[in-house]
Amino acid sequence: MTTAKDIMTPGAQSIPRTGTLDRAAQMMRDHELGALPVSDPSNHDRMCGIITDRDIVVKCIAEGHDPTQVTCGDLCEGTPRWIDAASDVSDVLREMENHRIKRLPVIEDSRMIGMISEADMARHLTDDQLAEFVHRVYTG
């Protein structure tokens, strides 16, 4: 059985909810990422959301806000999706498709240990599975 841990990119970076969007953008640039999980230092660094490069552009800059003043916590919405490290790849696929998400944090022993992206999925799916994944995530 192929698990989430088998296909993830290890060592995912995160940013505290109090971190500013300019800092998040710098981290994304430095680590060549398109998204960062957001952690809550007041709650044992528990993940409280994910911030994407698109969020920064659309929800902050395009709205005329200052990314040096807006925090990641200001933009986090809803309950973050994640998957247990021991979950089967079919569960990963279902989670990403059902929620139309392109990045999925991997959790083991209540700690984030990695991230699964579209590229990770592409390396581990058959061509037919990949086509179905893309169809469901992008066109739903």
MDTraj code that builds the backbone (N, CA, C; nanometers):
import mdtraj as md
import numpy as np

residues = "MET THR THR ALA LYS ASP ILE MET THR PRO GLY ALA GLN SER ILE PRO ARG THR GLY THR LEU ASP ARG ALA ALA GLN MET MET ARG ASP HIS GLU LEU GLY ALA LEU PRO VAL SER ASP PRO SER ASN HIS ASP ARG MET CYS GLY ILE ILE THR ASP ARG ASP ILE VAL VAL LYS CYS ILE ALA GLU GLY HIS ASP PRO THR GLN VAL THR CYS GLY ASP LEU CYS GLU GLY THR PRO ARG TRP ILE ASP ALA ALA SER ASP VAL SER ASP VAL LEU ARG GLU MET GLU ASN HIS ARG ILE LYS ARG LEU PRO VAL ILE GLU ASP SER ARG MET ILE GLY MET ILE SER GLU ALA ASP MET ALA ARG HIS LEU THR ASP ASP GLN LEU ALA GLU PHE VAL HIS ARG VAL TYR THR GLY".split()
xyz = np.array([
    [0.0847, -0.1182, 0.0000],
    [0.0000, 0.0000, 0.0000],
    [0.0895, 0.1249, 0.0000],
    [0.0627, 0.2140, -0.0928],
    [0.1320, 0.3430, -0.0968],
    [0.0577, 0.4393, -0.0054],
    [0.1322, 0.5055, 0.0825],
    [0.0702, 0.5949, 0.1804],
    [0.0983, 0.7418, 0.1478],
    [0.0292, 0.8273, 0.2183],
    [0.0511, 0.9723, 0.2046],
    [0.1966, 1.0059, 0.2342],
    [0.2535, 0.9422, 0.3338],
    [0.3928, 0.9682, 0.3713],
    [0.4880, 0.9286, 0.2583],
    [0.4520, 0.8249, 0.1827],
    [0.5363, 0.7784, 0.0724],
    [0.5437, 0.8792, -0.0417],
    [0.4367, 0.9540, -0.0635],
    [0.4317, 1.0423, -0.1810],
    [0.4517, 1.1903, -0.1486],
    [0.4486, 1.2261, -0.0210],
    [0.4593, 1.3671, 0.0185],
    [0.5997, 1.4219, -0.0063],
    [0.6078, 1.5530, -0.0105],
    [0.7357, 1.6222, -0.0051],
    [0.7592, 1.6514, 0.1426],
    [0.8676, 1.5970, 0.2000],
    [0.8899, 1.6147, 0.3439],
    [0.9392, 1.7549, 0.3788],
    [0.9330, 1.7831, 0.5089],
    [0.9906, 1.9074, 0.5602],
    [0.9136, 2.0321, 0.5251],
    [0.7830, 2.0244, 0.5272],
    [0.7018, 2.1406, 0.4923],
    [0.7280, 2.2567, 0.5869],
    [0.7320, 2.3754, 0.5317],
    [0.7464, 2.4984, 0.6082],
    [0.6083, 2.5453, 0.6524],
    [0.6042, 2.6200, 0.7618],
    [0.4784, 2.6831, 0.8025],
    [0.5112, 2.8224, 0.8552],
    [0.4061, 2.9006, 0.8713],
    [0.4206, 3.0361, 0.9233],
    [0.3184, 3.0552, 1.0348],
    [0.3540, 3.1266, 1.1412],
    [0.2559, 3.1506, 1.2475],
    [0.1446, 3.2432, 1.1995],
    [0.0288, 3.2286, 1.2584],
    [-0.0865, 3.3107, 1.2180],
    [-0.0589, 3.4595, 1.2368],
    [0.0361, 3.4939, 1.3236],
    [0.0718, 3.6337, 1.3459],
    [0.1727, 3.6851, 1.2429],
    [0.2250, 3.5956, 1.1599],
    [0.3203, 3.6367, 1.0566],
    [0.2516, 3.7217, 0.9509],
    [0.3224, 3.8221, 0.9017],
    [0.2643, 3.9104, 0.8008],
    [0.2716, 3.8473, 0.6617],
    [0.1882, 3.8988, 0.5726],
    [0.1828, 3.8437, 0.4378],
    [0.3108, 3.8691, 0.3595],
    [0.3795, 3.9801, 0.3873],
    [0.5072, 4.0014, 0.3183],
    [0.6080, 3.8952, 0.3607],
    [0.6063, 3.8561, 0.4881],
    [0.6964, 3.7493, 0.5351],
    [0.6585, 3.6161, 0.4704],
    [0.5288, 3.5890, 0.4595],
    [0.4829, 3.4661, 0.3941],
    [0.5304, 3.4630, 0.2486],
    [0.5191, 3.5752, 0.1798],
    [0.5634, 3.5830, 0.0403],
    [0.7140, 3.5589, 0.0294],
    [0.7905, 3.6135, 0.1231],
    [0.9352, 3.5917, 0.1228],
    [0.9690, 3.4447, 0.1455],
    [0.8979, 3.3812, 0.2369],
    [0.9208, 3.2385, 0.2627],
    [0.8858, 3.1561, 0.1394],
    [0.7747, 3.1903, 0.0734],
    [0.7357, 3.1184, -0.0482],
    [0.8436, 3.1321, -0.1548],
    [0.8950, 3.2530, -0.1695],
    [1.0023, 3.2761, -0.2663],
    [1.1267, 3.1955, -0.2305],
    [1.1696, 3.2049, -0.1065],
    [1.2929, 3.1399, -0.0633],
    [1.2873, 2.9875, -0.0706],
    [1.1693, 2.9316, -0.0475],
    [1.1541, 2.7857, -0.0473],
    [1.0856, 2.7334, -0.1733],
    [1.0601, 2.8242, -0.2691],
    [0.9951, 2.7889, -0.3961],
    [0.8632, 2.7156, -0.3723],
    [0.7754, 2.7816, -0.2952],
    [0.6457, 2.7263, -0.2587],
    [0.5335, 2.8152, -0.3099],
    [0.4168, 2.7569, -0.3262],
    [0.2994, 2.8340, -0.3632],
    [0.1998, 2.8454, -0.2488],
    [0.2295, 2.7755, -0.1378],
    [0.1381, 2.7771, -0.0232],
    [0.2154, 2.7456, 0.1036],
    [0.1672, 2.8006, 0.2136],
    [0.2255, 2.7753, 0.3448],
    [0.1142, 2.7422, 0.4439],
    [0.1278, 2.6328, 0.5166],
    [0.0359, 2.6094, 0.6273],
    [0.0564, 2.7190, 0.7323],
    [-0.0515, 2.7566, 0.7973],
    [-0.0483, 2.8598, 0.9004],
    [-0.0697, 2.7909, 1.0349],
    [0.0197, 2.8188, 1.1301],
    [0.0112, 2.7550, 1.2610],
    [-0.0329, 2.8561, 1.3664],
    [-0.0882, 2.8035, 1.4747],
    [-0.1351, 2.8870, 1.5848],
    [-0.0455, 2.8636, 1.7060],
    [0.0502, 2.9556, 1.7313],
    [0.1422, 2.9379, 1.8438],
    [0.0717, 2.9276, 1.9790],
    [-0.0464, 2.9856, 1.9902],
    [-0.1188, 2.9808, 2.1175],
    [-0.1880, 2.8464, 2.1387],
    [-0.1847, 2.7607, 2.0364],
    [-0.2506, 2.6295, 2.0447],
    [-0.1526, 2.5191, 2.0030],
    [-0.0351, 2.5182, 2.0625],
    [0.0673, 2.4155, 2.0380],
    [0.1058, 2.4049, 1.8910],
    [0.1079, 2.5182, 1.8220],
    [0.1431, 2.5246, 1.6791],
    [0.0513, 2.4416, 1.5905],
    [-0.0700, 2.4201, 1.6358],
    [-0.1685, 2.3460, 1.5569],
    [-0.2004, 2.4228, 1.4293],
    [-0.2131, 2.3518, 1.3186],
    [-0.2429, 2.4149, 1.1906],
    [-0.3826, 2.4763, 1.1948],
    [-0.3909, 2.6026, 1.1548],
    [-0.5202, 2.6714, 1.1572],
    [-0.5625, 2.7190, 1.0177],
    [-0.4829, 2.6903, 0.9174],
    [-0.5174, 2.7286, 0.7819],
    [-0.3995, 2.7141, 0.6886],
    [-0.4222, 2.7544, 0.5653],
    [-0.3178, 2.7564, 0.4634],
    [-0.3297, 2.8887, 0.3897],
    [-0.2168, 2.9502, 0.3629],
    [-0.2132, 3.0753, 0.2866],
    [-0.1435, 3.0454, 0.1538],
    [-0.2004, 3.0939, 0.0449],
    [-0.1406, 3.0718, -0.0868],
    [-0.0909, 3.2033, -0.1452],
    [-0.0048, 3.1911, -0.2448],
    [0.0417, 3.3113, -0.3137],
    [-0.0765, 3.3856, -0.3754],
    [-0.1733, 3.3112, -0.4239],
    [-0.2939, 3.3722, -0.4817],
    [-0.3740, 3.4486, -0.3759],
    [-0.3836, 3.3932, -0.2543],
    [-0.4524, 3.4636, -0.1449],
    [-0.3891, 3.6003, -0.1209],
    [-0.2561, 3.6036, -0.1195],
    [-0.1859, 3.7289, -0.0935],
    [-0.2184, 3.8321, -0.2006],
    [-0.2190, 3.7878, -0.3257],
    [-0.2447, 3.8802, -0.4363],
    [-0.3914, 3.9237, -0.4396],
    [-0.4821, 3.8275, -0.4358],
    [-0.6243, 3.8581, -0.4551],
    [-0.6901, 3.9193, -0.3310],
    [-0.6596, 3.8654, -0.2138],
    [-0.7297, 3.9087, -0.0931],
    [-0.6605, 4.0222, -0.0185],
    [-0.5383, 4.0521, -0.0560],
    [-0.4667, 4.1608, 0.0118],
    [-0.4300, 4.2712, -0.0874],
    [-0.3370, 4.2431, -0.1753],
    [-0.2843, 4.3461, -0.2649],
    [-0.3925, 4.4031, -0.3563],
    [-0.4703, 4.3170, -0.4191],
    [-0.5748, 4.3644, -0.5111],
    [-0.6839, 4.4435, -0.4395],
    [-0.6971, 4.4214, -0.3094],
    [-0.7967, 4.4945, -0.2300],
    [-0.7381, 4.6240, -0.1716],
    [-0.6114, 4.6511, -0.2026],
    [-0.5496, 4.7748, -0.1565],
    [-0.4946, 4.7702, -0.0152],
    [-0.4806, 4.6491, 0.0410],
    [-0.4277, 4.6361, 0.1763],
    [-0.2750, 4.6269, 0.1726],
    [-0.2127, 4.6553, 0.2842],
    [-0.0673, 4.6534, 0.2980],
    [-0.0222, 4.5165, 0.3496],
    [0.0529, 4.4395, 0.2701],
    [0.0955, 4.3057, 0.3139],
    [0.1922, 4.3077, 0.4320],
    [0.2455, 4.4241, 0.4658],
    [0.3300, 4.4324, 0.5847],
    [0.2455, 4.4482, 0.7109],
    [0.1159, 4.4746, 0.6944],
    [0.0259, 4.4957, 0.8081],
    [-0.0770, 4.3840, 0.8238],
    [-0.1068, 4.3122, 0.7162],
    [-0.2070, 4.2053, 0.7213],
    [-0.1373, 4.0755, 0.7612],
    [-0.1969, 4.0024, 0.8547],
    [-0.1363, 3.8767, 0.8997],
    [-0.1970, 3.7574, 0.8261],
    [-0.1251, 3.6479, 0.8315],
    [-0.1747, 3.5246, 0.7708],
    [-0.3060, 3.4817, 0.8368],
    [-0.3146, 3.5014, 0.9679],
    [-0.4371, 3.4679, 1.0395],
    [-0.5565, 3.5480, 0.9923],
    [-0.5322, 3.6704, 0.9424],
    [-0.6417, 3.7531, 0.8911],
    [-0.7071, 3.6905, 0.7684],
    [-0.6295, 3.6129, 0.6915],
    [-0.6827, 3.5560, 0.5675],
    [-0.7245, 3.4104, 0.5783],
    [-0.6868, 3.3435, 0.6866],
    [-0.7242, 3.2025, 0.7019],
    [-0.8752, 3.1905, 0.7159],
    [-0.9300, 3.0998, 0.6399],
    [-1.0742, 3.0798, 0.6430],
    [-1.1058, 2.9317, 0.6585],
    [-1.2102, 2.9007, 0.7321],
    [-1.2586, 2.7641, 0.7412],
    [-1.1640, 2.6698, 0.8133],
    [-1.1971, 2.5432, 0.8066],
    [-1.1181, 2.4377, 0.8697],
    [-1.0162, 2.3860, 0.7698],
    [-0.8891, 2.3845, 0.8074],
    [-0.7881, 2.3349, 0.7128],
    [-0.8033, 2.1852, 0.6900],
    [-0.7810, 2.1428, 0.5683],
    [-0.7857, 2.0015, 0.5318],
    [-0.6466, 1.9439, 0.5499],
    [-0.6370, 1.8190, 0.5901],
    [-0.5099, 1.7495, 0.6065],
    [-0.5353, 1.6005, 0.5949],
    [-0.4269, 1.5245, 0.5910],
    [-0.4395, 1.3791, 0.5812],
    [-0.3368, 1.3150, 0.6731],
    [-0.3735, 1.2034, 0.7324],
    [-0.2814, 1.1290, 0.8171],
    [-0.1747, 1.0623, 0.7310],
    [-0.0523, 1.0594, 0.7813],
    [0.0617, 1.0045, 0.7074],
    [0.0403, 0.8601, 0.6637],
    [-0.0361, 0.7835, 0.7404],
    [-0.0572, 0.6423, 0.7094],
    [-0.1717, 0.6177, 0.6110],
    [-0.2413, 0.7223, 0.5694],
    [-0.3545, 0.7070, 0.4782],
    [-0.3090, 0.6573, 0.3415],
    [-0.3917, 0.5765, 0.2810],
    [-0.3652, 0.5240, 0.1468],
    [-0.3743, 0.6362, 0.0440],
    [-0.3010, 0.6223, -0.0640],
    [-0.3008, 0.7245, -0.1691],
    [-0.4410, 0.7463, -0.2264],
    [-0.5251, 0.6435, -0.2251],
    [-0.6626, 0.6618, -0.2727],
    [-0.7399, 0.7575, -0.1825],
    [-0.7088, 0.7563, -0.0520],
    [-0.7713, 0.8513, 0.0412],
    [-0.7223, 0.9934, 0.0146],
    [-0.5940, 1.0056, -0.0178],
    [-0.5377, 1.1359, -0.0535],
    [-0.6101, 1.1909, -0.1756],
    [-0.6214, 1.1076, -0.2760],
    [-0.6880, 1.1463, -0.4009],
    [-0.8315, 1.1909, -0.3744],
    [-0.9027, 1.1129, -0.2971],
    [-1.0427, 1.1449, -0.2660],
    [-1.0541, 1.2777, -0.1901],
    [-0.9671, 1.2978, -0.0921],
    [-0.9699, 1.4215, -0.0121],
    [-0.9450, 1.5447, -0.1002],
    [-0.8446, 1.5346, -0.1863],
    [-0.8115, 1.6478, -0.2727],
    [-0.9215, 1.6729, -0.3757],
    [-0.9761, 1.5666, -0.4312],
    [-1.0834, 1.5823, -0.5301],
    [-1.2106, 1.6351, -0.4667],
    [-1.2523, 1.5764, -0.3555],
    [-1.3787, 1.6157, -0.2919],
    [-1.3788, 1.7609, -0.2459],
    [-1.2623, 1.8116, -0.2082],
    [-1.2545, 1.9485, -0.1583],
    [-1.1899, 2.0440, -0.2584],
    [-1.1595, 1.9907, -0.3767],
    [-1.1013, 2.0693, -0.4860],
    [-0.9801, 2.1493, -0.4376],
    [-0.8867, 2.0771, -0.3744],
    [-0.7658, 2.1415, -0.3247],
    [-0.6430, 2.0859, -0.3961],
    [-0.5426, 2.1694, -0.4071],
    [-0.4228, 2.1354, -0.4833],
    [-0.3039, 2.1024, -0.3954],
    [-0.3158, 2.1294, -0.2651],
    [-0.2079, 2.1010, -0.1704],
    [-0.2706, 2.0463, -0.0428],
    [-0.2078, 1.9428, 0.0122],
    [-0.2655, 1.8774, 0.1292],
    [-0.1560, 1.8482, 0.2320],
    [-0.1622, 1.9107, 0.3494],
    [-0.0642, 1.8817, 0.4544],
    [-0.0774, 1.7375, 0.5036],
    [0.0361, 1.6791, 0.5411],
    [0.0413, 1.5434, 0.5931],
    [0.0785, 1.5526, 0.7409],
    [-0.0022, 1.4858, 0.8242],
    [0.0127, 1.4929, 0.9690],
    [0.0490, 1.3553, 1.0239],
    [0.1460, 1.3556, 1.1169],
    [0.1828, 1.2325, 1.1880],
    [0.2072, 1.2700, 1.3336],
    [0.1459, 1.1974, 1.4242],
    [0.1594, 1.2267, 1.5675],
    [0.1288, 1.3737, 1.5976],
    [0.0229, 1.4244, 1.5389],
    [-0.0263, 1.5613, 1.5586],
    [0.0685, 1.6696, 1.5094],
    [0.1675, 1.6362, 1.4285],
    [0.2623, 1.7331, 1.3740],
    [0.2625, 1.7232, 1.2220],
    [0.2739, 1.8371, 1.1569],
    [0.2840, 1.8383, 1.0121],
    [0.4246, 1.7931, 0.9726],
    [0.4309, 1.6912, 0.8868],
    [0.5616, 1.6383, 0.8468],
    [0.5901, 1.6577, 0.6978],
    [0.4903, 1.7018, 0.6231],
    [0.5103, 1.7205, 0.4803],
    [0.3870, 1.7752, 0.4127],
    [0.3975, 1.7861, 0.2812],
    [0.2880, 1.8410, 0.2014],
    [0.2782, 1.7602, 0.0728],
    [0.1562, 1.7341, 0.0308],
    [0.1325, 1.6683, -0.0978],
    [0.0800, 1.7737, -0.1939],
    [0.1455, 1.7857, -0.3078],
    [0.1054, 1.8825, -0.4097],
    [0.0601, 1.8089, -0.5348],
    [0.0153, 1.8861, -0.6309],
    [-0.0226, 1.8287, -0.7603],
    [0.0953, 1.7545, -0.8229],
    [0.2139, 1.8104, -0.8105],
    [0.3323, 1.7459, -0.8684],
    [0.3583, 1.6103, -0.8032],
    [0.3386, 1.6019, -0.6711],
    [0.3549, 1.4743, -0.6017],
    [0.2533, 1.3727, -0.6541],
    [0.1303, 1.4180, -0.6735],
    [0.0269, 1.3291, -0.7263],
    [0.0632, 1.2823, -0.8669],
    [0.1108, 1.3732, -0.9481],
    [0.1451, 1.3390, -1.0867],
    [0.2520, 1.2305, -1.0928],
    [0.3429, 1.2302, -0.9983],
    [0.4498, 1.1290, -0.9970],
    [0.4000, 0.9917, -0.9542],
    [0.2831, 0.9842, -0.8891],
    [0.2385, 0.8576, -0.8320],
    [0.1063, 0.8054, -0.8865],
    [0.0450, 0.8759, -0.9786],
    [-0.0812, 0.8305, -1.0365],
    [-0.0588, 0.7801, -1.1784],
    [-0.1471, 0.6921, -1.2220],
    [-0.1449, 0.6520, -1.3624],
    [-0.1939, 0.7698, -1.4450],
    [-0.1738, 0.7658, -1.5744],
    [-0.2211, 0.8742, -1.6605],
    [-0.3715, 0.8928, -1.6482],
    [-0.4468, 0.7824, -1.6423],
    [-0.5927, 0.7922, -1.6299],
    [-0.6329, 0.8529, -1.4951],
    [-0.5662, 0.8112, -1.3876],
    [-0.5962, 0.8670, -1.2556],
    [-0.5637, 1.0164, -1.2520],
    [-0.4521, 1.0530, -1.3132],
    [-0.4118, 1.1926, -1.3153],
    [-0.5115, 1.2775, -1.3935],
    [-0.5570, 1.2273, -1.5061],
    [-0.6557, 1.3004, -1.5864],
    [-0.7847, 1.3212, -1.5064],
    [-0.8291, 1.2175, -1.4364],
    [-0.9499, 1.2281, -1.3547],
    [-0.9298, 1.3267, -1.2398],
    [-0.8134, 1.3223, -1.1756],
    [-0.7797, 1.4146, -1.0672],
    [-0.7864, 1.5590, -1.1170],
    [-0.7199, 1.5880, -1.2260],
    [-0.7180, 1.7238, -1.2820],
    [-0.8599, 1.7683, -1.3161],
    [-0.9362, 1.6809, -1.3781],
    [-1.0746, 1.7140, -1.4136],
    [-1.1564, 1.7503, -1.2885],
    [-1.1463, 1.6682, -1.1858],
    [-1.2276, 1.6902, -1.0654],
    [-1.1821, 1.8132, -0.9851],
    [-1.0535, 1.8361, -0.9772],
    [-1.0047, 1.9480, -0.8963],
    [-1.0263, 2.0817, -0.9676],
    [-1.0054, 2.0820, -1.0997],
    [-1.0114, 2.2093, -1.1716],
    [-1.1491, 2.2405, -1.2317],
    [-1.2269, 2.1399, -1.2619],
    [-1.3566, 2.1693, -1.3232],
    [-1.4729, 2.1261, -1.2356],
    [-1.4449, 2.0389, -1.1377],
    [-1.5432, 1.9945, -1.0396],
    [-1.6722, 1.9627, -1.0977],
])
top = md.Topology()
chain = top.add_chain()
for i, resn in enumerate(residues, 1):
    res = top.add_residue(resn, chain, resSeq=i)
    for name in ("N", "CA", "C"):
        top.add_atom(name, md.element.get_by_symbol(name[0]), res)
traj = md.Trajectory(xyz[None], top)
